[in-house]
Amino acid sequence: MACCGQTSEEQRTQISDAENMAVVFAALSNPVRINILRHIAQHRHCGCKDITEVLPLAQSTVSQHLKILIEAGIVAVETVPPRSRYQVNEHLLKDMAFTTSTFLDSCCEGKCC
């Protein structure tokens, strides 16, 4: 039986949204990754070396953080030999902003579930 009159499709959508939110929030749960994301957003198509020049981190550390951001879909990578260029997945972040806003609004409306 559906909670509060929700259809099973609405419940599946909420579960999917929750899973997607968890993946993105887990990737963003580290302040270093947030700083890397900010740098990439401000400097389109930058490379790992560009990031290490402004953050006090070893290139291997930056690479590990980039891997997590890429796996979560937050950052996209384009390989243009001899280097890789990174850019923010704006579509994903806009979807996440909408999904998060909708989620928070539903929590504040005092509705059940």
Backbone as CSV, one residue per row, in Angstrom:
resi,resn,N_x,N_y,N_z,CA_x,CA_y,CA_z,C_x,C_y,C_z
1,MET,0.841,-1.188,0.000,0.000,0.000,0.000,0.883,1.246,0.000
2,ALA,0.488,2.201,-0.779,1.271,3.425,-0.917,1.022,4.355,0.255
3,CYS,2.062,4.986,0.711,1.986,5.929,1.813,1.404,7.253,1.315
4,CYS,0.472,7.820,2.046,-0.071,9.153,1.751,-0.591,9.269,0.320
5,GLY,-1.096,8.183,-0.225,-1.666,8.228,-1.556,-0.653,8.246,-2.676
6,GLN,0.600,7.953,-2.386,1.616,7.924,-3.433,1.449,6.664,-4.281
7,THR,1.697,6.828,-5.553,1.693,5.672,-6.437,3.029,4.945,-6.291
8,SER,3.059,3.714,-6.737,4.314,2.964,-6.663,5.373,3.608,-7.552
9,GLU,4.961,4.235,-8.641,5.913,4.936,-9.518,6.538,6.129,-8.787
10,GLU,5.734,6.874,-8.035,6.260,8.005,-7.262,7.239,7.513,-6.192
11,GLN,6.919,6.387,-5.588,7.818,5.823,-4.580,9.136,5.382,-5.219
12,ARG,9.088,4.762,-6.397,10.310,4.344,-7.092,11.153,5.561,-7.463
13,THR,10.494,6.638,-7.895,11.219,7.861,-8.238,11.919,8.426,-7.012
14,GLN,11.233,8.420,-5.882,11.840,8.936,-4.653,13.038,8.090,-4.234
15,ILE,12.935,6.781,-4.389,14.050,5.896,-4.040,15.228,6.174,-4.965
16,SER,14.961,6.308,-6.258,16.017,6.591,-7.221,16.670,7.940,-6.914
17,ASP,15.842,8.951,-6.641,16.375,10.275,-6.298,17.240,10.191,-5.046
18,ALA,16.784,9.436,-4.051,17.535,9.300,-2.802,18.879,8.630,-3.051
19,GLU,18.900,7.606,-3.894,20.154,6.917,-4.203,21.117,7.854,-4.935
20,ASN,20.610,8.608,-5.886,21.449,9.562,-6.626,21.986,10.649,-5.702
21,MET,21.117,11.165,-4.824,21.542,12.195,-3.885,22.651,11.669,-2.984
22,ALA,22.498,10.444,-2.505,23.492,9.862,-1.602,24.855,9.741,-2.276
23,VAL,24.874,9.323,-3.538,26.139,9.188,-4.269,26.822,10.549,-4.406
24,VAL,26.070,11.540,-4.811,26.645,12.880,-5.010,27.082,13.487,-3.678
25,PHE,26.236,13.376,-2.659,26.601,13.950,-1.361,27.809,13.245,-0.758
26,ALA,27.928,11.945,-0.966,29.099,11.219,-0.460,30.365,11.743,-1.139
27,ALA,30.292,11.962,-2.437,31.454,12.485,-3.166,31.799,13.897,-2.707
28,LEU,30.800,14.663,-2.326,31.028,16.050,-1.898,31.242,16.178,-0.391
29,SER,31.337,15.051,0.292,31.461,15.092,1.753,32.866,15.452,2.228
30,ASN,33.784,15.600,1.304,35.157,15.957,1.645,35.427,17.396,1.195
31,PRO,35.883,18.249,2.104,36.134,19.653,1.741,37.144,19.824,0.602
32,VAL,38.099,18.924,0.498,39.078,19.008,-0.590,38.363,18.855,-1.928
33,ARG,37.421,17.915,-2.022,36.703,17.706,-3.284,35.819,18.909,-3.615
34,ILE,35.281,19.549,-2.615,34.489,20.760,-2.860,35.400,21.855,-3.423
35,ASN,36.593,22.001,-2.862,37.541,23.000,-3.380,37.988,22.668,-4.794
36,ILE,38.208,21.400,-5.071,38.572,20.989,-6.430,37.431,21.317,-7.387
37,LEU,36.208,21.005,-6.988,35.035,21.287,-7.826,34.908,22.785,-8.079
38,ARG,35.100,23.586,-7.065,35.053,25.050,-7.239,36.101,25.513,-8.252
39,HIS,37.301,24.968,-8.136,38.363,25.365,-9.056,37.998,24.986,-10.492
40,ILE,37.505,23.788,-10.670,37.128,23.339,-12.014,35.996,24.199,-12.559
41,ALA,35.041,24.549,-11.712,33.917,25.382,-12.154,34.395,26.773,-12.597
42,GLN,35.406,27.292,-11.935,35.911,28.623,-12.258,36.916,28.621,-13.407
43,HIS,37.519,27.473,-13.659,38.558,27.367,-14.697,38.232,26.180,-15.597
44,ARG,37.335,26.398,-16.508,36.883,25.324,-17.397,38.051,24.642,-18.090
45,HIS,37.907,23.343,-18.212,38.875,22.511,-18.933,40.270,22.540,-18.327
46,CYS,40.354,22.713,-17.014,41.676,22.682,-16.393,42.133,21.238,-16.229
47,GLY,43.412,21.080,-16.021,43.995,19.765,-15.822,44.392,19.554,-14.377
48,CYS,44.803,18.343,-14.074,45.216,17.998,-12.713,46.367,18.897,-12.253
49,LYS,47.311,19.146,-13.146,48.455,19.996,-12.806,47.996,21.409,-12.433
50,ASP,46.988,21.917,-13.134,46.449,23.244,-12.818,45.893,23.284,-11.398
51,ILE,45.266,22.203,-10.989,44.674,22.135,-9.650,45.769,22.050,-8.594
52,THR,46.791,21.238,-8.853,47.871,21.102,-7.872,48.669,22.393,-7.705
53,GLU,48.617,23.258,-8.705,49.328,24.535,-8.594,48.648,25.503,-7.634
54,VAL,47.341,25.302,-7.389,46.621,26.234,-6.512,46.200,25.607,-5.180
55,LEU,46.212,24.294,-5.102,45.872,23.623,-3.845,47.117,22.938,-3.294
56,PRO,47.323,22.983,-1.998,48.538,22.394,-1.416,48.438,20.870,-1.306
57,LEU,48.310,20.216,-2.469,48.131,18.767,-2.494,49.044,18.149,-3.539
58,ALA,49.454,16.922,-3.288,50.239,16.185,-4.273,49.349,15.826,-5.452
59,GLN,49.951,15.658,-6.609,49.176,15.313,-7.802,48.440,13.990,-7.619
60,SER,49.041,13.037,-6.930,48.380,11.749,-6.706,47.129,11.907,-5.843
61,THR,47.187,12.815,-4.881,46.025,13.074,-4.022,44.905,13.722,-4.828
62,VAL,45.256,14.703,-5.641,44.264,15.355,-6.495,43.645,14.335,-7.439
63,SER,44.458,13.468,-8.006,43.954,12.437,-8.917,42.953,11.514,-8.232
64,GLN,43.235,11.146,-6.995,42.314,10.283,-6.244,40.979,10.987,-6.019
65,HIS,41.027,12.259,-5.672,39.795,13.021,-5.454,39.032,13.213,-6.766
66,LEU,39.752,13.472,-7.842,39.104,13.605,-9.149,38.404,12.313,-9.546
67,LYS,39.021,11.193,-9.266,38.421,9.893,-9.588,37.072,9.739,-8.905
68,ILE,36.976,10.137,-7.653,35.714,10.041,-6.907,34.669,10.972,-7.506
69,LEU,35.072,12.187,-7.858,34.143,13.138,-8.473,33.660,12.640,-9.833
70,ILE,34.537,12.014,-10.580,34.166,11.468,-11.891,33.213,10.292,-11.725
71,GLU,33.525,9.387,-10.808,32.667,8.220,-10.581,31.265,8.620,-10.146
72,ALA,31.154,9.724,-9.419,29.845,10.215,-8.982,29.127,10.982,-10.087
73,GLY,29.829,11.239,-11.183,29.230,11.956,-12.303,29.256,13.466,-12.167
74,ILE,29.922,13.968,-11.146,29.958,15.406,-10.879,30.914,16.116,-11.832
75,VAL,31.982,15.436,-12.184,33.005,15.979,-13.068,33.149,15.046,-14.265
76,ALA,33.313,15.635,-15.419,33.572,14.863,-16.639,35.014,15.099,-17.048
77,VAL,35.597,14.092,-17.664,36.987,14.199,-18.104,37.043,14.004,-19.613
78,GLU,37.873,14.813,-20.238,38.106,14.715,-21.679,39.618,14.568,-21.871
79,THR,40.008,13.496,-22.510,41.430,13.274,-22.736,41.827,13.873,-24.072
80,VAL,42.713,14.853,-23.981,43.271,15.507,-25.160,44.782,15.399,-24.991
81,PRO,45.373,14.372,-25.627,46.806,14.136,-25.401,47.611,15.423,-25.538
82,PRO,48.487,15.663,-24.639,49.045,14.744,-23.653,48.405,14.841,-22.279
83,ARG,47.262,15.455,-22.155,46.679,15.628,-20.820,45.180,15.401,-20.820
84,SER,44.642,15.336,-19.606,43.194,15.230,-19.425,42.676,16.571,-18.947
85,ARG,41.498,16.930,-19.428,40.872,18.190,-19.023,39.571,17.849,-18.306
86,TYR,39.286,18.609,-17.264,38.123,18.338,-16.427,37.127,19.476,-16.530
87,GLN,35.852,19.103,-16.450,34.804,20.120,-16.421,33.658,19.626,-15.548
88,VAL,32.921,20.571,-15.001,31.790,20.276,-14.129,30.619,19.774,-14.968
89,ASN,29.942,18.763,-14.462,28.723,18.275,-15.092,27.577,19.168,-14.599
90,GLU,27.372,20.275,-15.284,26.383,21.266,-14.859,24.972,20.692,-14.842
91,HIS,24.674,19.829,-15.787,23.333,19.224,-15.850,23.053,18.436,-14.569
92,LEU,24.004,17.621,-14.146,23.822,16.837,-12.921,23.641,17.744,-11.717
93,LEU,24.466,18.777,-11.609,24.373,19.659,-10.440,23.059,20.438,-10.418
94,LYS,22.562,20.838,-11.587,21.268,21.520,-11.635,20.151,20.572,-11.239
95,ASP,20.218,19.321,-11.712,19.231,18.316,-11.303,19.290,18.076,-9.802
96,MET,20.510,18.016,-9.256,20.672,17.798,-7.820,20.127,18.973,-7.016
97,ALA,20.324,20.171,-7.510,19.801,21.350,-6.817,18.276,21.287,-6.758
98,PHE,17.663,20.916,-7.882,16.205,20.805,-7.924,15.721,19.679,-7.017
99,THR,16.346,18.516,-7.113,15.940,17.364,-6.307,16.108,17.654,-4.820
100,THR,17.224,18.272,-4.456,17.475,18.600,-3.054,16.480,19.630,-2.548
101,SER,16.208,20.637,-3.352,15.236,21.661,-2.968,13.849,21.055,-2.773
102,THR,13.443,20.195,-3.695,12.143,19.530,-3.594,12.077,18.674,-2.338
103,PHE,13.146,17.934,-2.085,13.218,17.090,-0.894,13.098,17.924,0.379
104,LEU,13.868,18.998,0.475,13.835,19.832,1.674,12.485,20.511,1.845
105,ASP,11.890,20.958,0.742,10.555,21.558,0.826,9.543,20.556,1.351
106,SER,9.615,19.310,0.912,8.642,18.301,1.354,8.830,17.995,2.840
107,CYS,10.059,18.081,3.321,10.313,17.837,4.745,9.761,18.961,5.606
108,CYS,9.737,20.156,5.060,9.297,21.328,5.825,7.796,21.583,5.755
109,GLU,7.115,20.844,4.903,5.675,21.064,4.747,4.861,20.301,5.765
110,GLY,5.490,19.455,6.565,4.791,18.715,7.586,3.956,17.572,7.031
111,LYS,4.226,17.160,5.808,3.504,16.029,5.245,4.032,14.739,5.855
112,CYS,3.166,13.733,5.844,3.630,12.444,6.315,4.634,11.876,5.332
113,CYS,5.368,10.893,5.749,6.405,10.224,4.952,7.542,11.157,4.771
